[in-house]
């Protein structure tokens, strides 16, 4: 069963912004890093565009990603590392 992060429980700095609709999305050239994979095909990758926005995407859905400032995604990753999402496991 898939898990979702309770948006009310996450701090605003740790919540990445939703990807804008394709019609309003700016065209960004995202420089993706090498994918990080765990068991099976659970692979995620991080990227940056030329305006300094950070991205997290899955290799299973290349056109879908979460984007926000580098600082906001750094806060999200720090929160996950400190155990804030352990209840989802």
TORDRENVEX-307195 format. One record per residue (C-alpha): residue number from 1; residue in one letter; x, y, z. Coordinates in steps of 0.2 Angstrom, whole numbers, always signed. Example, Ala and Ser with C-alpha at 12.3 -4.5 7.8 and 13.67 -1.06 7.14 Angstrom:
2
SITE resi resn     X     Y     Z
SITE    1    a   +62   -22   +39
SITE    2    s   +68    -5   +36
END
This chain:
89
SITE resi resn     X     Y     Z
SITE    1    x    +0    +0    +0
SITE    2    x    +8   +17    -5
SITE    3    x   +11   +30    +9
SITE    4    x    +9   +48    +8
SITE    5    x   +16   +62   +18
SITE    6    x    +3   +71   +29
SITE    7    x    +4   +89   +22
SITE    8    x    -3   +96   +39
SITE    9    x   +11   +87   +48
SITE   10    x   +25   +94   +37
SITE   11    x   +32  +111   +40
SITE   12    x   +30  +123   +26
SITE   13    x   +49  +124   +23
SITE   14    x   +49  +105   +21
SITE   15    x   +34  +104    +9
SITE   16    x   +40  +105    -9
SITE   17    x   +29  +115   -21
SITE   18    x   +18  +105   -33
SITE   19    x   +24  +105   -51
SITE   20    x   +14  +118   -61
SITE   21    x    +2  +112   -75
SITE   22    x   +11  +109   -91
SITE   23    x    +3  +124   -99
SITE   24    x   +10  +136   -87
SITE   25    x   +27  +127   -83
SITE   26    x   +42  +136   -88
SITE   27    x   +53  +126  -100
SITE   28    x   +68  +121   -89
SITE   29    x   +83  +112   -94
SITE   30    x   +86  +100   -79
SITE   31    x  +103   +93   -76
SITE   32    x   +99   +77   -68
SITE   33    x  +112   +68   -57
SITE   34    x  +115   +49   -57
SITE   35    x  +100   +40   -50
SITE   36    x  +100   +33   -32
SITE   37    x   +92   +16   -31
SITE   38    x   +87    +5   -17
SITE   39    x   +79   -13   -18
SITE   40    x   +72   -17   -35
SITE   41    x   +68    -2   -47
SITE   42    x   +65   +11   -33
SITE   43    x   +76   +24   -41
SITE   44    x   +76   +43   -38
SITE   45    x   +87   +57   -45
SITE   46    x   +91   +74   -40
SITE   47    x   +93   +89   -53
SITE   48    x   +96  +107   -54
SITE   49    x   +90  +119   -68
SITE   50    x   +99  +135   -74
SITE   51    x   +89  +146   -63
SITE   52    x   +95  +136   -47
SITE   53    x   +79  +127   -44
SITE   54    x   +81  +109   -37
SITE   55    x   +71   +94   -42
SITE   56    x   +68   +76   -36
SITE   57    x   +61   +64   -48
SITE   58    x   +58   +45   -51
SITE   59    x   +66   +36   -65
SITE   60    x   +50   +27   -67
SITE   61    x   +41   +43   -72
SITE   62    x   +54   +54   -80
SITE   63    x   +42   +69   -83
SITE   64    x   +35   +69   -65
SITE   65    x   +45   +78   -52
SITE   66    x   +45   +89   -36
SITE   67    x   +53  +106   -38
SITE   68    x   +57  +119   -25
SITE   69    x   +72  +130   -20
SITE   70    x   +88  +121   -15
SITE   71    x   +85  +127    +3
SITE   72    x   +67  +119    +4
SITE   73    x   +73  +103    -3
SITE   74    x   +88  +103    +8
SITE   75    x   +76  +105   +23
SITE   76    x   +65   +91   +17
SITE   77    x   +80   +79   +15
SITE   78    x   +86   +84   +33
SITE   79    x   +69   +80   +40
SITE   80    x   +68   +63   +32
SITE   81    x   +86   +59   +38
SITE   82    x   +81   +64   +56
SITE   83    x   +66   +52   +56
SITE   84    x   +52   +64   +52
SITE   85    x   +45   +52   +39
SITE   86    x   +49   +35   +48
SITE   87    x   +31   +33   +52
SITE   88    x   +28   +30   +33
SITE   89    x   +39   +15   +33
END
